[in-house]
Amino acid sequence: MSVVELRDVKKHYLLGDTRVDALRGISLSIEKGEFLAVAGPSGSGKSTILNMIGCIDNPSDGEVLIDGTEVEHLSDTELTRYRRTKIGFIFQSFNLIPVLNVYENIEFPLLLRRSMTRKEREQVVMRFVEEVGLGDRLKNKPNELSGGQRQRVAIARALVTQPLIVLADEPTANLDSATGHKIVELMRTINEVEKTTLVFSTHDSHIMEHARKVVNIRDGLVTGVETRG
């Protein structure tokens, strides 16, 4: 079952009088539970594809369907609700809240779910704290953590709402290679355990080796798809 469908998606921007074609006709299907990398050099359109899937941007032409819904027809309020319930985000710069500790950063997305009790939030938070191996860092603030630990917090925060899709835009870009490998291995393990569809962008060939499917992008077009074990 496809959870994401991009159908001949095009996206262009105007920079002054210059038109920039970020996507020039992308068609892509992502199945439930996939662990997929969108790979290509800087400026190839990787982040634009993730923005389309994440309902952050709309196509100039074509269709984007998430879980069977044509998201470009949703209102701003509906899009906000959709992102909050269906999609988790992991950023290369972590985007943690500096004044909150590890537990509070992970819990934060759940505070918007007023139907959850404090006890229910605690159970869900601690489940993902243990999955990312940060049980001994609950009280630490982001500035007291290493880069790899910060990204583990970001991963747990993305997963805590149990979204349909998790999007990771260059999640290892600010990490050394050894730490980056550990983070991607963790993400793949969580993908296997939680069955969450995970899509990440990268231009790191070593990171691509961990993906089960790699969609290669160049100049806003798909140039090839590799399926791996």
C-alpha positions in Angstrom: 0.0 0.0 0.0 1.4 3.4 -1.0 1.5 6.0 1.7 3.0 8.6 -0.6 2.3 9.3 -4.3 4.0 12.1 -6.2 2.5 12.3 -9.7 4.5 14.3 -12.2 5.2 16.9 -9.6 6.9 20.1 -10.7 8.0 23.1 -8.6 9.5 26.4 -9.7 10.5 29.5 -7.9 11.0 33.1 -9.1 14.2 34.8 -8.0 13.7 38.3 -9.3 13.2 37.8 -13.0 14.8 34.3 -13.0 12.8 31.1 -12.9 14.3 28.3 -11.0 12.9 24.8 -11.7 13.5 22.8 -8.5 11.5 19.8 -9.6 10.8 19.1 -13.3 8.4 16.2 -13.2 8.9 13.8 -10.3 6.8 10.7 -10.1 7.4 8.5 -7.0 5.5 5.9 -4.9 6.5 5.1 -1.3 5.1 2.0 0.3 4.2 1.7 4.0 7.1 0.7 6.2 9.8 1.6 3.6 13.2 2.9 4.6 14.0 5.1 1.6 16.8 7.5 0.7 16.4 10.4 -1.7 20.0 10.9 -2.9 21.7 13.5 -5.0 24.1 16.5 -5.0 23.3 19.8 -3.5 20.6 21.6 -5.5 19.2 18.5 -7.1 15.8 18.8 -5.5 16.1 16.4 -2.5 14.8 18.9 0.1 12.0 20.1 -2.2 10.7 16.6 -2.5 10.7 16.2 1.3 9.0 19.6 1.6 6.2 18.3 -0.7 5.8 15.1 1.3 5.8 17.0 4.5 3.1 19.4 3.4 5.5 22.4 3.9 5.3 23.4 0.2 2.8 22.9 -2.6 3.7 21.8 -6.2 3.5 24.3 -9.1 2.0 21.4 -11.0 1.2 17.7 -10.5 -0.3 15.9 -7.5 0.9 14.9 -4.0 -1.1 12.3 -2.2 -0.4 11.3 1.4 -2.3 8.3 2.7 -4.7 8.7 -0.2 -5.4 12.4 0.4 -4.5 15.1 -2.2 -2.8 17.4 0.2 -2.6 20.5 -2.1 -6.4 20.9 -1.7 -6.3 21.0 2.1 -6.8 24.3 3.9 -4.0 25.8 6.0 -5.7 24.6 9.2 -6.1 21.1 7.8 -2.5 21.0 6.6 -1.3 22.0 10.1 -3.4 19.2 11.6 -2.1 16.8 9.0 1.5 17.6 9.7 1.0 17.3 13.4 -0.7 13.9 13.3 0.7 12.2 10.2 4.3 13.4 9.8 7.4 13.5 11.9 10.5 15.7 11.1 14.2 15.2 11.8 16.4 18.1 10.9 20.2 18.3 10.3 20.4 21.1 12.8 18.4 19.1 15.4 16.0 22.0 16.2 15.8 21.2 19.9 14.4 23.8 22.4 17.5 24.9 24.4 15.7 25.6 27.7 14.0 22.2 27.8 15.8 19.0 28.9 15.8 15.7 26.9 12.5 14.4 28.4 10.7 17.8 27.8 12.0 18.1 24.2 10.7 14.6 23.4 7.4 15.2 25.2 6.7 18.6 23.6 4.7 17.4 20.5 2.4 15.4 22.8 1.4 18.5 24.7 -0.8 19.5 21.7 -2.8 16.3 22.3 -5.1 17.5 25.0 -6.8 14.1 25.2 -3.7 12.5 26.6 -3.1 12.4 30.3 0.3 13.1 31.9 0.7 9.4 32.7 0.0 8.4 29.1 2.5 11.0 27.8 5.1 9.7 30.2 4.6 6.1 29.0 5.0 7.0 25.4 8.0 9.3 26.0 9.9 6.7 28.0 9.3 4.1 25.4 11.1 6.1 22.8 13.7 7.4 25.2 14.7 3.8 25.8 14.6 3.0 22.0 17.2 5.7 21.3 19.3 4.9 24.3 19.0 8.1 26.3 17.6 6.8 29.6 20.6 8.3 31.5 20.3 11.8 29.9 16.7 12.7 30.7 17.6 15.9 32.7 20.3 17.1 30.4 19.7 20.2 28.2 20.8 20.2 24.6 24.0 22.1 25.2 25.1 19.3 27.6 24.8 16.6 24.8 27.0 15.5 22.0 25.8 15.9 18.4 24.9 12.3 18.2 22.9 12.5 21.4 21.1 15.6 20.2 20.1 13.8 17.0 18.8 10.8 19.1 16.6 13.3 20.9 15.3 14.6 17.6 14.6 11.1 16.4 12.6 10.3 19.5 10.7 13.6 19.3 9.8 12.8 15.6 8.6 9.3 16.6 6.7 10.1 19.8 3.5 11.0 18.0 3.7 7.7 16.2 3.3 9.4 12.8 2.6 7.6 9.5 5.8 9.0 7.9 9.1 10.4 9.3 11.1 12.7 7.1 14.8 13.3 7.8 16.5 16.0 5.8 20.3 15.3 5.7 20.1 13.9 9.3 23.9 13.2 9.5 25.2 16.4 7.8 26.4 17.9 11.1 27.8 14.7 12.5 31.2 13.0 12.1 31.1 9.9 9.9 31.2 7.3 12.7 28.4 9.0 14.6 26.4 9.4 11.4 26.6 5.7 10.8 25.3 4.9 14.2 22.4 7.3 13.8 21.4 5.8 10.5 21.7 2.3 12.0 19.5 3.4 14.8 16.9 4.8 12.4 16.9 1.6 10.4 16.4 -0.5 13.6 13.5 1.7 14.6 12.0 1.4 11.2 12.1 -2.4 11.5 10.6 -2.3 15.0 8.0 0.4 14.6 7.2 -0.2 10.9 7.2 3.6 10.5 7.8 4.8 6.9 11.1 6.6 6.9 12.3 8.9 4.1 15.6 10.7 4.3 17.6 12.9 2.0 21.4 12.6 1.7 24.4 13.0 -0.6 26.6 10.8 1.5 27.3 7.5 -0.3 28.2 5.7 2.9 24.8 6.6 4.4 23.0 5.4 1.3 24.3 1.9 1.9 21.9 1.5 4.8 18.8 2.3 2.8 16.6 -0.4 1.4 15.6 1.8 -1.6 17.5 4.7 -3.0 15.9 7.2 -5.4 18.6 9.1 -7.2 17.8 12.7 -8.1 19.6 15.2 -10.4 18.5 18.5 -11.7 14.9 18.0 -10.4 14.4 14.6 -12.1 14.6 11.0 -11.0 17.6 9.4 -12.7 17.3 5.9 -11.2 15.9 3.8 -8.4 17.9 1.1 -6.6 16.3 -1.5 -4.4 18.5 -3.3 -1.8 18.1 -6.0 0.8 
